Amino acid sequence: MNSVSTTPTHALTVPDTTQLAILERSGMIESRHLGAAVVLSPDGSELRRLGNPDALIYPRSTLKPMQAIAVLRAGVTLTDEQLVLASASHTGSQRHQDVVASTLSAYGLTEDNLRCPPDWPADSVTRRASDAPRRLAMNCSGKHASFLAACVVNNWPLESYLEHEHPLQGRIRETVTEFTGVPLAHEGTDGCGAPVFAMSLVSLATAIQRVVLADATTESNAVALVNAIRGNAWGLDMPQVAEAMDSLGVIAKRGAEGVLIAAAPNGTTVTLKILDGSIRPLLPVGLSLLAEAGALDADAVAAVLAATTEQVLGRGIPVGELRFELASSRAF
């Protein structure tokens, strides 16, 4: 049975959080990351709650898998790479941009049809070769290209595809409500201009777990998305997240302002939000929680975190570490 959260009534606050990670430098705790998290067992029941995961958060880009499923349900046909980019927060590398451009071209569209803001590539090589920000380089451009493809297929207006009352956004709203299993509490506007729906971490975990554990006979679009991501982790997020997915078999994605979704191969799922919006502790906390739940091998997680976690350096030499650590009374 899936976990059922209480009806959220407020956005995440300081009293709703607990310490999830620390940064230690030269034997002293320099920074503490506060947040909330929930871990669901494969049957959907709650294994662990940290802080108040029933408080409201914006899932930001962790909403993209559900948006991509809504696009597929609207009749859009995408290759595996195009589908991954539809749910991606990519780095704007030339490879990423080429895949997004191929989606647009397949539906008779161009970069000029995109309504996401122009941006510089996060990928350093591509950025050095760029002479101006582009809409294709914006990390949500793949999602926007898939939105436009749905409009072409259904003869919906192109110019207004980001408006809250647009038919596509209505379809997305229905899909999100179906996967979370609860009414949407609040609607805002994401950084790329698309609607974003406030929900609890429990609702977000329920939705992502339903995506990852979907059955091909009942939800073939979710299965197609998960299979595409497993085969093309490079396209979904930053390289550190791709390494975690390839090495551990997890489906993981970060969202702006410190949100993470991560599901182990057996379906154990964690969602978390760092209160101050930091993304640096997301993988250490999320993967450690999955390891503590017995869903991932602890040694394999340690190896991935050693390769992907921000180093604490002094004169170029390691002098501390950033790590998952729950609240304690120790001062140092």
Backbone hydrogen bonds, N-H to C=O, Kabsch-Sander energy under -0.5 kcal/mol:
donor,donor_aa,acceptor,acceptor_aa,energy
3,S,44,G,-1.7
5,S,3,S,-0.5
12,L,56,L,-2.3
16,D,13,T,-1.0
17,T,14,V,-2.0
18,T,35,G,-2.5
20,L,33,H,-3.2
21,A,33,H,-1.4
22,I,323,R,-2.4
23,L,31,S,-2.6
24,E,22,I,-0.5
24,E,321,E,-2.9
25,R,28,M,-3.0
26,S,319,V,-3.1
28,M,25,R,-1.8
30,E,23,L,-2.7
30,E,28,M,-0.6
31,S,23,L,-1.6
33,H,21,A,-3.1
34,L,32,R,-0.6
35,G,18,T,-2.5
36,A,273,K,-1.9
37,A,50,L,-2.6
38,V,271,T,-2.0
39,V,48,R,-2.4
40,L,269,T,-3.2
41,S,45,S,-3.2
44,G,41,S,-2.4
47,L,39,V,-3.1
48,R,39,V,-1.5
50,L,37,A,-2.7
52,N,16,D,-3.2
55,A,52,N,-1.5
56,L,10,H,-3.2
57,I,199,M,-2.7
62,T,59,P,-2.1
63,L,60,R,-1.9
64,K,61,S,-1.5
66,M,63,L,-0.9
67,Q,63,L,-1.6
68,A,64,K,-2.9
69,I,65,P,-2.0
70,A,66,M,-2.0
71,V,67,Q,-1.8
72,L,68,A,-2.2
73,R,69,I,-2.5
74,A,70,A,-1.2
75,G,72,L,-1.9
76,V,71,V,-1.5
78,L,76,V,-0.5
83,L,79,T,-2.5
84,V,80,D,-2.4
85,L,81,E,-2.3
86,A,82,Q,-1.5
87,S,83,L,-0.8
87,S,84,V,-1.0
88,A,85,L,-1.1
89,S,236,L,-2.7
90,H,139,N,-1.5
97,Q,93,S,-2.7
98,D,94,Q,-2.4
99,V,95,R,-1.9
100,V,96,H,-2.2
101,A,97,Q,-2.6
102,S,98,D,-1.8
103,T,99,V,-1.6
104,L,100,V,-2.1
105,S,101,A,-2.7
106,A,102,S,-2.0
107,Y,103,T,-0.9
107,Y,104,L,-1.0
108,G,105,S,-1.8
109,L,104,L,-3.0
113,N,110,T,-1.8
114,L,111,E,-1.4
119,D,134,R,-2.1
122,A,91,T,-1.4
123,D,91,T,-2.7
127,R,123,D,-2.4
128,R,124,S,-2.2
129,A,125,V,-1.1
130,S,127,R,-1.4
134,R,119,D,-2.5
138,M,134,R,-0.6
138,M,135,R,-1.0
141,S,138,M,-2.4
144,H,140,C,-2.1
145,A,141,S,-2.5
146,S,142,G,-2.0
147,F,143,K,-2.2
148,L,144,H,-2.4
149,A,145,A,-2.1
150,A,146,S,-2.0
151,C,147,F,-1.6
152,V,148,L,-2.2
153,V,149,A,-2.4
154,N,150,A,-1.8
155,N,151,C,-0.7
155,N,152,V,-0.8
156,W,151,C,-2.4
161,Y,158,L,-1.5
163,E,160,S,-1.9
166,H,163,E,-1.7
170,G,166,H,-1.8
171,R,167,P,-1.9
172,I,168,L,-2.4
173,R,169,Q,-2.4
174,E,170,G,-2.0
175,T,171,R,-2.1
176,V,172,I,-2.8
177,T,173,R,-2.3
178,E,174,E,-2.1
179,F,175,T,-2.4
180,T,176,V,-2.5
181,G,177,T,-2.1
185,A,198,A,-1.0
186,H,198,A,-0.6
188,G,196,V,-3.3
190,D,194,A,-3.4
193,G,190,D,-1.4
196,V,188,G,-1.9
198,A,186,H,-2.4
198,A,196,V,-0.5
199,M,57,I,-2.5
201,L,53,P,-1.0
201,L,55,A,-0.6
202,V,53,P,-1.7
204,L,200,S,-2.3
205,A,201,L,-2.5
206,T,202,V,-2.5
207,A,203,S,-2.3
208,I,204,L,-2.5
209,Q,205,A,-2.6
210,R,206,T,-2.0
211,V,207,A,-1.8
212,V,208,I,-2.6
213,L,209,Q,-2.5
214,A,211,V,-1.1
218,T,215,D,-1.3
219,E,215,D,-3.3
223,V,219,E,-1.7
224,A,220,S,-2.5
225,L,221,N,-2.0
226,V,222,A,-2.6
227,N,223,V,-2.5
228,A,224,A,-2.1
229,I,225,L,-2.4
230,R,226,V,-2.5
231,G,227,N,-1.5
232,N,228,A,-0.9
232,N,229,I,-0.8
235,G,232,N,-1.9
236,L,233,A,-1.4
237,D,233,A,-0.7
241,V,238,M,-0.8
242,A,238,M,-1.9
243,E,239,P,-2.4
244,A,240,Q,-1.7
245,M,241,V,-2.3
246,D,242,A,-2.7
247,S,243,E,-2.5
248,L,244,A,-2.3
249,G,245,M,-1.9
250,V,244,A,-0.6
251,I,263,A,-2.2
252,A,250,V,-0.6
253,K,261,I,-2.4
255,G,259,V,-2.9
258,G,277,G,-0.8
259,V,255,G,-1.8
260,L,272,L,-2.1
261,I,253,K,-2.4
262,A,270,V,-2.1
263,A,251,I,-2.4
264,A,268,T,-3.0
267,G,264,A,-2.3
269,T,40,L,-2.0
270,V,262,A,-3.0
271,T,38,V,-1.8
272,L,260,L,-1.9
273,K,36,A,-2.4
274,I,258,G,-2.8
275,L,34,L,-2.7
275,L,273,K,-0.5
277,G,274,I,-1.9
282,L,279,I,-1.5
285,V,281,P,-2.4
286,G,282,L,-3.0
287,L,283,L,-2.5
288,S,283,L,-0.5
288,S,284,P,-1.2
289,L,285,V,-2.3
290,L,286,G,-1.7
291,A,287,L,-2.2
292,E,288,S,-2.7
293,A,289,L,-1.4
294,G,291,A,-1.7
295,A,290,L,-2.3
296,L,290,L,-0.9
301,V,297,D,-2.3
302,A,298,A,-2.4
303,A,299,D,-2.0
304,V,300,A,-2.1
305,L,301,V,-2.8
306,A,302,A,-2.1
307,A,303,A,-1.2
308,T,304,V,-1.4
309,T,305,L,-2.3
312,V,320,G,-0.6
313,L,311,Q,-0.7
314,G,317,I,-2.5
317,I,314,G,-1.6
319,V,312,V,-2.6
320,G,312,V,-0.9
321,E,24,E,-1.5
323,R,22,I,-2.5
323,R,321,E,-0.5
325,E,20,L,-1.5
327,A,19,Q,-0.8
